[in-house]
Amino acid sequence: MPLPLIPIVAALAAGGTIVPHAAGGLIVTSAAAGGYVAGTYISTAAIAGLLTGGLAVLGAGTAVVTGAASAAIGGAGIFGTTIGATGITGALMSAGLISATPIWVPLAVGGGLLGIAVGAYKLYVLRRKVRQTPAGQEAQFTEQEAKAIERIIRMAVTYKGFKPEA
């Protein structure tokens, strides 16, 4: 089933949010419309297409960028010295511009990697749920999963520059 992108994006732009539908799948709801917005139902099959198509590329790109970023930042050498220091940190230490790696650098990198790992796990669980749904049936989604799908759609629309006509 195709994703009804134009009505979904228009409803989200008008202040709507994606919520779980009582019959399974997801739908956009709006305070202005007084409930569900017509034409914005997202079936489990459409969600599977969204997760399979766009996010495989996004996940691979994130892994490449994360690996490149940690390699570029580098680290201090043995016992915080310049011996064995790598990347930007090593260059700055060798030039005498910094004496050691500030504590916030590894904490920020570690926190970022942890955030990416948690997001990847949640995406894995969502994809597994969609994949294990029998053909012709709809999966029951949680509010958190609905918000994740909404973020994915908003990100895809922003990245592609899609703007529906109001």
For each residue, the residues with C-beta under 8 A, 3 or more apart:
1: 43 45 46
2: 46 49
3: 8 42 46 49 50
4: 7 8 39 40 41 42 46
5: 8 9 153 157 162
6: 9 10 164
7: 4 10 11 28 37 38 39 40 164
8: 3 4 5 11 12 18 28 40 42 153
9: 5 6 12 13 153 157 162 164
10: 6 7 13 14 164 166
11: 7 8 14 16 28 30 33 37 40
12: 8 9 15 16 17 18 28 150 153 154
13: 9 10 164 166
14: 10 11 30 32 166
15: 12 30 31 32
16: 11 12 28 29 30 32 33 37 40
17: 12 28 29 30 146 147 150
18: 8 12 26 27 28 29 42 146 147 149 150 153
19: 26 27 28 29 143 146
20: 25 26 140 141 142 143 145 146
21: 24 25 26 27 36 41 138
22:
23: 138
24: 21 44 137 138 139 140 141
25: 20 21 41 42 43 44 46 47 138 139 141
26: 18 19 20 21 41 42 47 141 146 149
27: 18 19 21 36 37 40 41 42
28: 7 8 11 12 16 17 18 19 36 37 40
29: 16 17 18 19 33 35 36 37
30: 11 14 15 16 17 33 34 35 37
31: 15 34
32: 14 15 16
33: 11 16 29 30 36 37
34: 30 31
35: 29 30
36: 21 27 28 29 33 40
37: 7 11 16 27 28 29 30 33 40
38: 7
39: 4 7
40: 4 7 8 11 16 27 28 36 37
41: 4 21 25 26 27
42: 3 4 8 18 25 26 27 46 47 149
43: 1 25 46 47 138
44: 24 25 47 48 130 133 137 138 139
45: 1 48 49
46: 1 2 3 4 25 42 43 49 50
47: 25 26 42 43 44 50 51 130 139 149
48: 44 45 51 52 127 130 131
49: 2 3 45 46 52 53
50: 3 46 47 53 54 55 149 152 153 156
51: 47 48 54 55 123 126 127 130 152
52: 48 49 55 56 127
53: 49 50 56
54: 50 51 57 58 152 156
55: 50 51 52 58 59 123 127 152
56: 52 53 59 60
57: 54 60 61
58: 54 55 61 62
59: 55 56 62 63 120 123
60: 56 57 63 64
61: 57 58 64 65
62: 58 59 65 66 116 120
63: 59 60 66 67
64: 60 61 67 68
65: 61 62 68 69
66: 62 63 69 70 112 113 116
67: 63 64 70 71
68: 64 65 71 72
69: 65 66 72 73 109
70: 66 67 73 109 113
71: 67 68 74 86 87
72: 68 69 87 88
73: 69 70 87 88 89 105 109
74: 71 85 86 87 88 89 90 91
75: 85 86 87 89 90 101 106
76: 80 81 82 85 89 90 93 100 101
77: 80 81 82 83 84 85 86 90 93
78: 81 83 84
79:
80: 76 77 100 101
81: 76 77 78 84 85 93
82: 76 77 85 90 93 94
83: 77 78
84: 77 78 81
85: 74 75 76 77 81 82 89 90 93 94
86: 71 74 75 77 89 90
87: 71 72 73 74 75 90 91
88: 72 73 74 91 92
89: 73 74 75 76 85 86 92 93 98 101 105
90: 74 75 76 77 82 85 86 87 93 94
91: 74 87 88 94 95
92: 88 89 95 97 98
93: 76 77 81 82 85 89 90 96 97 98 99 100 101
94: 82 85 90 91
95: 91 92
96: 93
97: 92 93
98: 89 92 93 101 102
99: 93
100: 76 80 93
101: 75 76 80 89 93 98 105 106
102: 98 105
103: 106 107
104: 107 108
105: 73 89 101 102 108 109
106: 75 101 103 109 110
107: 103 104 110 111
108: 104 105 111 112
109: 69 70 73 105 106 112 113
110: 106 107 113 114
111: 107 108 114 115
112: 66 108 109 115 116
113: 66 70 109 110 116 117
114: 110 111 117 118
115: 111 112 118 119
116: 62 66 112 113 119 120
117: 113 114 120 121
118: 114 115 121 122
119: 115 116 122 123
120: 59 62 116 117 123 124
121: 117 118 124 125
122: 118 119 125 126 148
123: 51 55 59 119 120 126 127 148
124: 120 121 127 128
125: 121 122 128 129
126: 51 122 123 129 130 145 148 149
127: 48 51 52 55 123 124 130 131
128: 124 125 131 132
129: 125 126 132 133 139 141 145
130: 44 47 48 51 126 127 133 139
131: 48 127 128
132: 128 129
133: 44 129 130 137 138 139
134: 137
135:
136:
137: 24 44 133 134
138: 21 23 24 25 43 44 133
139: 24 25 44 47 129 130 133
140: 20 24
141: 20 24 25 26 129 145 146 149
142: 20 145 146
143: 19 20 146 147
144: 147 148
145: 20 126 129 141 142 148 149
146: 17 18 19 20 26 141 142 143 149 150
147: 17 18 143 144 150 151
148: 122 123 126 144 145 151 152
149: 18 26 42 47 50 126 141 145 146 152 153
150: 12 17 18 146 147 153 154
151: 147 148 154 155
152: 50 51 54 55 148 149 155 156
153: 5 8 9 12 18 50 149 150 156 157
154: 12 150 151 157 158
155: 151 152 158 159
156: 50 54 152 153 159 160 162
157: 5 9 153 154 160 162
158: 154 155 161
159: 155 156
160: 156 157
161: 158
162: 5 9 156 157
163:
164: 6 7 9 10 13
165:
166: 10 13 14
